[in-house]
């Protein structure tokens, strides 16, 4: 079994994969400590592990992963990956963005891919049909846009997304005007990227992931492949690739 850990600013996403790449289980933690690693290793007989983190890693977590797993990778810009990375400054590229690109390429190799990750920020990344990561863009996420409208103005309220909200074309009150402005703004942004890429490269597949992916999927009518665990799938592929290379 493989243990894959994606440690973000506000939460940690964890997945257990079988040796054949099948996702066995996944978890989300608000706080992730060494005792959680011990529990997972005991429950699933973990043999290999990979950790990607954008925050300071607790040394005890590293120690447990070293002690409890046969092969352990701390994913950073020096870690070999199974696609070509054409980013000019690979040391500044977010590990989650590269892992998502690897995950999409693993699920659909040898094809042009647009990867949209809608979380705190919305990222748009492109992988070419020759399996090369060609770069991408970063834009404010939905929550960031709502908060920015509140903080950068004197009278606008903070609006939050609700479950299954109907988004009007034009709001008839300030709350709906902000809601429609943000959600439809993201919708038109996404559709703009997709249409422009279609003109540039022809056929391609779009992968959609991230905490706000459901809002994009509900409002954008262009076909997309939604995969909530894309980053973790990519981390598992990177782990397997490094295990393979260690045996060369």
Secondary structure, 3 states (H helix, E strand, C coil): CEEEEEECCCCEEEEEECCCCCEEEEEEECCCCHHHHHHHHHHHCCCEEEEEECCCCCHHHHHHHHHHCCEEEECCCCCCCCCEECCCCHHHCCHHHHHHHHHHHHHCCCCCEEEEEECCEEEEEEECCCCEEEEEEEEECHHHHHHHHHHCCCCCCCCCCCCCCCCCCCCCCHHHHHHHHHHHHHHHHHHHHHHHHHHHHCCCEEEEECCCHHHHHHHCCCCCEECCCHHHHHHHHHHHHHHHHHCC
